Amino acid sequence: MQLCFSFLYLIKLAVEYLSDGEVNNLGVKAALSMLKFYKREISPVMPNSCRYLPTCSEYSMIAYKKYGVVKGTVLTAWRLCRCNPLGGSGFDPPRWFNETSPPEQ
């Protein structure tokens, strides 16, 4: 788990140097296509085990659309590290590391 935190922290630092305007649309489209394939073909045959809302695949789709391919990948990896029996649960929308939490609903 410590390795996961260290790796993601290094990626976070590297991504901060990229401008937010540089969104790789081709990369986003490719990532979204893979996620749609996963949701259509693989997810239905696996047990429902996601502890969060939105589900991890929905979270990833939102993250890619909102932040682009690089930050979307970082957020997706961070979410997958947290989605385990020892992790949290509940409402967890995608937000970048320096963004504040949305108000409780």
N, C-alpha and C positions, 0 to 999 in steps of 0.2 A: 504494500500500500504506500509506503514511504517513497518508493521508486516512482510510483504513479504521480504523487504530489510533486516530486522534484522535476520530473519530465514535463509535466503540465506547466509548472512555474517557468521553466526555461522557454517553453513555447510562448507563453503569455508575454514574457519580456521581449522576445523576438517580434511578435506580432504588433506590439505597441509602436514599433518603428515604421510600420506600414501605414500609409494614409488610408483613411476610411473610404475614400472615393474609389480606391482601386479594388473593385469587386470583379472577380473573374466569372463572368456570366456563363461561360462554357463549363467551368468547374462546378458552378451551382447547379446547372441543368443536369450534369452527369450525376452529381450527388443525389439530387431529387429523383432522378430516374432509378437509381439503385435503391433508394428508400421506398419508392412506389412498388418496385419489384418485390422487395422484402415484405412489404405490407400485404401484397396481393398473393404471393406464392408461398412464402416461408412462415410468416406470422400465424396464419390460420391453423397450421399443423403443430404449433408449439403451445405449451401451456401458458395461460395468461399469468404473468408473474411480475409485471411492472408495478412498482410501489408508488409511483408518482403520477400526478396529473399535470400537464398532458403526459401521455405515455412517452417512452424514450424515442420511438420513431417519430411521433408527432413533434416532440421537442426538437429533434434534429431538423425536421423540415422547416419549422419556424426559424430556428437559428440560422440555417443556410439562407433563407429568404431575407432575413433581417440584417445579417452581418456579413454575408459573403462566404466564400469557400474556406478561407484560412481560419477566420474566427469561428465560423460554424463548425469546422472540424475540431477545433480546440474545445469548444463548448460541448460538443457531442462526446468527445473522449472523457471530459470531466464528468459529464452526466453518467456515462457508463461505468466509470470508476465508483460513483456513489450509489448506483442502483444494485444493491446487494442486501442480504439479510441483516448485515450490521450497519447499513446506511440509514438515511432518513426515509421519510415518506411524506405524502401530501402534495399540495399545490406548489409547483416549482417551475415558473415560466423561464424561458431563456433570457438571460441578461448578462452583459459583459461584466468583468470582475470589478470595475470601478463604478458601476451603476448602482443606484440605490434600489432597495426592494420595493415592489409595488405595494400600495396600501392593502391591508387585509380586507377581504370581501366577506 
